[in-house]
Amino acid sequence: MQEIKTVGIISKPNIAEAADIVCGLLEWLEAHRVKARYDKQTARYARTSTFYEREDVPEGADLLIVLGGDGTLLSAARVVADRNVPLFAVNLGHLGFLTAIPVEDLYPELERALRGEHRIGRRRMVDCELVREERTIATYSALNDVVITKSELARMIDLDTHVDNHFVAAYKADGLIVSTPTGSTAYSLSAGGPVIFPSVAAFCITPICPHMLTNRPVIVPDTSVIRVLSHSEEGTYLTIDGQVGEPLSKGDHIVCRSSAKTIQLIRPPKMLFFDVLREKLKWGER
């Protein structure tokens, strides 16, 4: 394990207890001779004017601490996607499937990480291309999902979907989700999709409120190339991890394939995948 000499810190805004947590964390890191780089929001909590732009926080860091919920982690994941920096995600949010480290375990888990005893789970991302008139006009990487959905006042949208050039279905629906295993517990789950174990090499294609009740979620290998053609004139939107995206035009193609990028998530040793499901989904225990 690489020795941890510098950490980055990215924080969620508008968390009442975050100021005390950040100040205590910075003092702890200084006492352990670990340098810290942090974003503007973290600097606000620390009441300092020194900060880095969020995209630059992981530069030179051996570990990136994320203080927030899954949304903050998804934003951080896109920042470190091209870097070999593990994510240490502390849950200051609510549900938190990905931010599995509770705040009360912050320092014990950091001690474990400094000793090189931390457990890392690797999560593969999905790459997405937006092709318009046979030209790629945008590319994205997502940890959770690529979503094609209608805007607020739009009617159902029409989407033709192919997997490896094999026609799957012509969906008339409120939208369509292409989810990674990591994202299977997010929007896809709410839309009726299955929970997929993180190490399963697959994508899930989940229609959102389909007109045909026989349109069900489909799991395909992550070696597949998924192509979605939008037939809707207007009111259709592409969203990446629920955070970035852009409007679509009639005839646009959305192409999804497995990414070469992986995210390294530090996982508590006593918090395995099914432990998280039982805790977050309130599944009964015997």
C-alpha positions as CSV (number, residue, x, y, z in Angstrom):
1,M,0.0,0.0,0.0
2,Q,1.2,3.5,-0.8
3,E,2.1,5.6,2.2
4,I,-0.5,8.4,2.8
5,K,1.3,11.7,3.0
6,T,-1.3,14.0,1.5
7,V,-5.1,13.8,1.4
8,G,-7.7,15.8,-0.5
9,I,-11.0,16.8,1.1
10,I,-14.2,17.5,-0.8
11,S,-17.3,18.5,1.3
12,K,-21.0,18.7,0.8
13,P,-22.5,22.2,1.4
14,N,-25.1,23.2,3.9
15,I,-24.4,20.5,6.5
16,A,-24.8,22.0,10.0
17,E,-22.3,19.8,11.8
18,A,-19.7,19.9,9.0
19,A,-17.8,22.9,10.4
20,D,-16.9,21.0,13.6
21,I,-16.1,17.8,11.6
22,V,-13.8,19.6,9.1
23,C,-11.9,21.6,11.8
24,G,-11.4,18.5,13.9
25,L,-10.3,16.5,10.8
26,L,-7.7,19.1,9.8
27,E,-6.3,19.2,13.3
28,W,-6.1,15.4,13.3
29,L,-4.3,15.3,10.0
30,E,-1.8,17.9,11.1
31,A,-1.1,15.9,14.3
32,H,-0.4,12.9,12.1
33,R,1.8,14.9,9.8
34,V,-0.5,14.5,6.8
35,K,-0.9,17.4,4.4
36,A,-4.4,18.5,3.3
37,R,-5.7,20.0,0.1
38,Y,-9.4,21.0,0.0
39,D,-12.1,22.6,-2.0
40,K,-13.8,25.9,-1.5
41,Q,-16.7,24.4,0.5
42,T,-14.3,22.7,2.9
43,A,-12.4,26.0,3.3
44,R,-15.6,27.7,4.2
45,Y,-16.2,25.2,7.0
46,A,-12.6,25.7,8.1
47,R,-13.0,29.5,8.0
48,T,-10.0,29.9,5.7
49,S,-9.6,31.6,2.3
50,T,-7.0,29.0,1.1
51,F,-8.5,26.3,-1.2
52,Y,-8.1,24.5,-4.5
53,E,-10.6,24.2,-7.3
54,R,-12.5,20.9,-6.9
55,E,-10.9,19.5,-10.1
56,D,-7.4,20.2,-8.6
57,V,-8.0,18.8,-5.1
58,P,-6.8,15.2,-5.9
59,E,-3.6,16.4,-7.6
60,G,-0.7,14.9,-5.6
61,A,-3.1,13.3,-3.0
62,D,-2.7,9.8,-1.9
63,L,-6.3,9.7,-0.6
64,L,-9.5,11.7,-1.2
65,I,-11.8,12.2,1.7
66,V,-15.4,12.9,0.7
67,L,-17.6,14.4,3.4
68,G,-21.3,14.2,2.4
69,G,-23.7,11.8,0.7
70,D,-23.7,9.7,-2.4
71,G,-24.2,12.8,-4.6
72,T,-21.0,14.4,-3.3
73,L,-19.2,11.1,-3.9
74,L,-20.5,10.9,-7.5
75,S,-19.2,14.3,-8.1
76,A,-15.8,13.4,-6.6
77,A,-15.7,10.2,-8.6
78,R,-15.7,12.1,-11.9
79,V,-12.8,14.2,-10.6
80,V,-10.6,11.2,-9.7
81,A,-11.7,9.0,-12.7
82,D,-8.4,9.5,-14.4
83,R,-6.3,9.4,-11.3
84,N,-5.2,6.5,-9.0
85,V,-6.6,8.0,-5.8
86,P,-8.8,6.0,-3.5
87,L,-12.0,7.6,-2.2
88,F,-12.6,7.6,1.6
89,A,-16.3,8.4,1.7
90,V,-17.9,9.6,5.0
91,N,-21.6,9.6,5.2
92,L,-23.0,13.0,6.3
93,G,-26.1,12.5,4.1
94,H,-29.1,10.3,4.6
95,L,-29.3,7.0,2.6
96,G,-25.6,6.7,1.5
97,F,-25.1,3.3,-0.3
98,L,-21.7,4.4,-1.4
99,T,-20.7,6.6,1.5
100,A,-20.5,3.6,3.8
101,I,-18.2,5.1,6.5
102,P,-20.3,6.6,9.4
103,V,-19.0,9.8,10.8
104,E,-18.4,8.2,14.2
105,D,-15.9,5.8,12.5
106,L,-14.0,8.6,10.7
107,Y,-10.8,8.5,12.8
108,P,-10.6,4.7,13.4
109,E,-11.0,4.1,9.7
110,L,-8.4,6.8,8.9
111,E,-6.0,5.2,11.4
112,R,-6.5,1.9,9.5
113,A,-5.9,3.6,6.2
114,L,-2.6,5.2,7.4
115,R,-1.5,1.8,8.5
116,G,-2.3,0.4,5.0
117,E,-5.0,-1.9,6.4
118,H,-7.9,-0.5,4.4
119,R,-10.0,-2.6,2.1
120,I,-10.6,-1.2,-1.4
121,G,-13.5,-2.1,-3.7
122,R,-13.0,-1.3,-7.3
123,R,-16.1,0.0,-9.2
124,R,-16.0,0.3,-13.0
125,M,-17.6,3.3,-14.7
126,V,-19.7,3.5,-17.9
127,D,-18.6,5.8,-20.8
128,C,-21.3,7.6,-22.8
129,E,-21.1,9.3,-26.2
130,L,-23.7,11.6,-27.6
131,V,-23.7,11.3,-31.4
132,R,-25.6,13.9,-33.5
133,E,-25.6,13.7,-37.3
134,E,-22.9,11.0,-37.2
135,R,-20.6,13.2,-35.1
136,T,-19.7,12.8,-31.4
137,I,-20.6,16.1,-29.8
138,A,-20.1,15.1,-26.1
139,T,-18.5,12.3,-24.0
140,Y,-19.2,11.5,-20.4
141,S,-18.2,8.9,-17.7
142,A,-20.7,7.8,-15.0
143,L,-20.2,5.8,-11.9
144,N,-24.0,5.1,-11.4
145,D,-26.0,5.6,-14.5
146,V,-26.7,7.2,-17.9
147,V,-30.4,8.4,-18.0
148,I,-32.5,9.5,-20.9
149,T,-35.7,11.1,-19.6
150,K,-38.4,13.5,-20.5
151,S,-38.3,17.1,-19.3
152,E,-41.0,18.4,-17.0
153,L,-43.9,19.0,-19.4
154,A,-43.0,16.5,-22.1
155,R,-45.1,13.5,-23.2
156,M,-43.7,10.0,-23.2
157,I,-40.6,9.7,-25.3
158,D,-39.8,7.2,-28.1
159,L,-36.5,5.4,-27.8
160,D,-35.1,2.6,-30.0
161,T,-32.5,0.5,-28.1
162,H,-29.9,-1.9,-29.5
163,V,-27.4,-4.1,-27.8
164,D,-24.4,-5.1,-30.0
165,N,-26.5,-4.2,-33.1
166,H,-29.3,-6.5,-31.9
167,F,-32.6,-4.7,-31.7
168,V,-34.0,-4.9,-28.1
169,A,-37.2,-2.8,-28.0
170,A,-38.9,0.4,-29.1
171,Y,-39.7,2.0,-25.7
172,K,-42.5,4.4,-25.2
173,A,-41.8,5.6,-21.7
174,D,-40.9,8.4,-19.3
175,G,-37.3,7.5,-19.9
176,L,-34.6,4.8,-19.9
177,I,-31.7,4.1,-17.5
178,V,-28.4,2.4,-18.3
179,S,-27.0,1.4,-15.0
180,T,-23.8,0.0,-13.7
181,P,-23.8,-2.5,-10.8
182,T,-22.9,0.4,-8.5
183,G,-25.9,2.4,-9.8
184,S,-28.3,-0.6,-9.5
185,T,-29.1,0.7,-5.9
186,A,-29.9,4.2,-7.2
187,Y,-32.4,5.4,-9.8
188,S,-32.7,2.0,-11.4
189,L,-33.8,0.4,-8.2
190,S,-36.5,3.1,-7.8
191,A,-37.7,2.3,-11.3
192,G,-38.0,-1.4,-10.6
193,G,-34.6,-2.6,-11.6
194,P,-32.7,-5.4,-9.7
195,V,-29.9,-5.1,-7.2
196,I,-26.7,-6.2,-8.8
197,F,-23.7,-7.3,-6.8
198,P,-20.8,-4.8,-7.4
199,S,-18.4,-7.3,-8.9
200,V,-20.8,-8.6,-11.6
201,A,-19.7,-7.5,-15.0
202,A,-23.0,-6.2,-16.3
203,F,-25.2,-3.3,-17.3
204,C,-28.9,-3.0,-16.5
205,I,-31.3,-1.4,-19.0
206,T,-34.3,-0.2,-17.0
207,P,-37.3,1.6,-18.6
208,I,-39.0,4.4,-16.5
209,C,-42.8,4.0,-16.4
210,P,-43.1,2.2,-19.7
211,H,-46.3,2.4,-21.7
212,M,-46.1,-1.4,-22.3
213,L,-46.2,-3.2,-18.9
214,T,-44.3,-6.1,-20.5
215,N,-41.2,-3.8,-20.9
216,R,-39.0,-5.1,-18.0
217,P,-35.4,-4.4,-16.9
218,V,-32.8,-6.3,-18.9
219,I,-29.3,-7.2,-17.7
220,V,-26.6,-7.5,-20.4
221,P,-22.8,-8.2,-20.2
222,D,-20.6,-5.1,-19.7
223,T,-18.8,-6.1,-22.9
224,S,-21.9,-5.0,-24.7
225,V,-22.3,-1.7,-26.6
226,I,-25.7,-0.2,-25.9
227,R,-27.1,2.2,-28.5
228,V,-30.2,4.3,-27.9
229,L,-31.9,6.4,-30.6
230,S,-34.2,9.2,-29.6
231,H,-37.2,9.8,-31.9
232,S,-38.6,12.6,-29.8
233,E,-38.8,16.1,-31.3
234,E,-38.1,18.0,-28.0
235,G,-38.3,17.7,-24.2
236,T,-35.8,14.9,-23.9
237,Y,-32.7,15.2,-21.7
238,L,-29.5,13.2,-21.1
239,T,-28.3,13.1,-17.5
240,I,-25.1,11.6,-16.2
241,D,-25.2,10.4,-12.5
242,G,-28.1,12.8,-12.0
243,Q,-25.7,15.8,-12.0
244,V,-24.6,16.8,-15.5
245,G,-26.0,16.5,-19.0
246,E,-27.7,18.3,-21.8
247,P,-30.9,18.3,-23.9
248,L,-31.3,15.9,-26.8
249,S,-32.6,16.4,-30.3
250,K,-34.5,14.1,-32.6
251,G,-32.2,11.5,-34.2
252,D,-29.5,11.7,-31.5
253,H,-27.8,8.5,-30.6
254,I,-26.5,7.7,-27.1
255,V,-23.8,5.1,-27.1
256,C,-22.8,3.4,-23.8
257,R,-19.9,1.0,-23.2
258,S,-17.8,-0.2,-20.3
259,S,-15.1,2.4,-19.3
260,A,-11.5,1.7,-18.8
261,K,-11.8,3.9,-15.7
262,T,-12.4,2.5,-12.2
263,I,-13.1,4.1,-8.9
264,Q,-11.4,2.8,-5.8
265,L,-13.7,2.9,-2.8
266,I,-12.4,2.3,0.7
267,R,-14.8,0.0,2.5
268,P,-15.1,-0.5,6.2
269,P,-13.9,-4.1,7.0
270,K,-17.1,-4.9,8.9
271,M,-19.5,-3.4,6.3
272,L,-19.9,-5.8,3.4
273,F,-22.4,-5.4,0.5
274,F,-25.3,-7.3,2.0
275,D,-24.7,-5.5,5.4
276,V,-25.2,-2.2,3.5
277,L,-28.4,-3.5,1.9
278,R,-29.8,-4.6,5.2
279,E,-29.0,-1.3,6.9
280,K,-30.0,1.0,4.1
281,L,-33.0,-0.9,2.8
282,K,-34.2,-2.1,6.2
283,W,-34.1,-5.7,5.3
284,G,-34.9,-8.0,8.2
285,E,-32.2,-9.9,10.0
286,R,-32.7,-13.4,11.5
